[in-house]
Amino acid sequence: MKLAKVLIVMVAVLALASVSMAGTLDDVRSRGYLRAGVNGSVFGFSMPDKKGVWKGLDVDTAKAVAAAVFGDANKVKFVPLTAVQRLPALQSGEIDVLCRNTTQTLTRETKNGLNFVHVNYYDGQGFLVPKKLGIKSAKELDGATVCVLPGTTTEMNAADYFRSNGMKWKPVVIENTAELNKAFFAGRCDCLTSDASQLAAQRSVAPNPKDYVLLPEIISKEPLAPVVRHGDDQWYDIVNWTVMALIEAEELGITSRNVDKMLKSKNPQVKRFLGVTPGMGKALGLDDKWAYNIIKQVGNYGEIFERNVGVNTPLGLERGLNALWTKGGLMYAAPFR
């Protein structure tokens, strides 16, 4: 009998744990806004402008989730987090979703109890150095002091790279991104290593951007994606399909400018996507206009990319791997049906 009682208690505890991990959508709705963890100091991805308005590719991704849930992209509170703070903040429930240039890895999806949704930026790690050093390749960095964020795949990748190439390095570890960049631009280290997109972002806001050069080597694969907690399938579905909605809209030719006109389209794919034909919203527990609201208020993936990090921005990034699959890239949404 005692064993039976113990088993009953254990089942009850597990059930309560499962319930506590679920219901994120209800929590967000009852609160009235989404809490999104972001970087806070990476221009083009997540950073407030001079007026305090948050802007960037990751910011727009979070706003898209808010538009899907509330029909209002502005119902989101941005929580700036360091690399060390970001995963615990999500695990503890301090935030509802992490949109902070975070790399999908096996241990993060298993041991850390997290789920990565569809990738919103394909990246790779690189090296930024002062042009005056005359360095042309990362293979010339033997003995270099390297500015790097702690607790990141960046730190581990750098250690692997130097070790595998028989080189020594002296890491300068600073937790805060802004302070790390200041240290590099002040000359405290020979090199700054991070995702190539972040290096381009940091160079764009440097005192003299032309004084710094990105080395040609890309030493890793960095699939960056929004992150949610294990245990809440509905919330995972909402965030996952929000990212894919941005991509699907671009493929279907639906933009923030023509989305109202596209409501009259006879294309069955467009009609399902925009909620003219009902069903997609109900499947997610959202209004059937959820995807319409995203595109109307935030835009499609191409619009988000170009206004934040594209060739006509200070970052000047080409689409590359982040182009649609029909244009030689990796961006590909599953069918909306």
Secondary structure as GFF3:
##gff-version 3
##sequence-region A 1 337
A	DSSP	alpha_helix	2	21	.	.	.	ID=ss1
A	DSSP	alpha_helix	24	31	.	.	.	ID=ss2
A	DSSP	beta_strand	34	38	.	.	.	ID=ss3
A	DSSP	beta_strand	47	48	.	.	.	ID=ss4
A	DSSP	beta_strand	54	55	.	.	.	ID=ss5
A	DSSP	alpha_helix	57	70	.	.	.	ID=ss6
A	DSSP	beta_strand	76	80	.	.	.	ID=ss7
A	DSSP	alpha_helix	83	91	.	.	.	ID=ss8
A	DSSP	beta_strand	97	98	.	.	.	ID=ss9
A	DSSP	alpha_helix	106	109	.	.	.	ID=ss10
A	DSSP	beta_strand	114	116	.	.	.	ID=ss11
A	DSSP	beta_strand	121	123	.	.	.	ID=ss12
A	DSSP	beta_strand	125	130	.	.	.	ID=ss13
A	DSSP	three_ten_helix	131	133	.	.	.	ID=ss14
A	DSSP	three_ten_helix	138	140	.	.	.	ID=ss15
A	DSSP	beta_strand	144	148	.	.	.	ID=ss16
A	DSSP	alpha_helix	153	164	.	.	.	ID=ss17
A	DSSP	beta_strand	169	173	.	.	.	ID=ss18
A	DSSP	alpha_helix	177	185	.	.	.	ID=ss19
A	DSSP	beta_strand	191	195	.	.	.	ID=ss20
A	DSSP	alpha_helix	196	204	.	.	.	ID=ss21
A	DSSP	three_ten_helix	209	211	.	.	.	ID=ss22
A	DSSP	beta_strand	212	214	.	.	.	ID=ss23
A	DSSP	beta_strand	222	224	.	.	.	ID=ss24
A	DSSP	beta_strand	227	229	.	.	.	ID=ss25
A	DSSP	alpha_helix	233	252	.	.	.	ID=ss26
A	DSSP	alpha_helix	259	262	.	.	.	ID=ss27
A	DSSP	alpha_helix	268	274	.	.	.	ID=ss28
A	DSSP	alpha_helix	280	284	.	.	.	ID=ss29
A	DSSP	alpha_helix	290	297	.	.	.	ID=ss30
A	DSSP	alpha_helix	301	308	.	.	.	ID=ss31
A	DSSP	three_ten_helix	320	322	.	.	.	ID=ss32
A	DSSP	three_ten_helix	325	327	.	.	.	ID=ss33
###
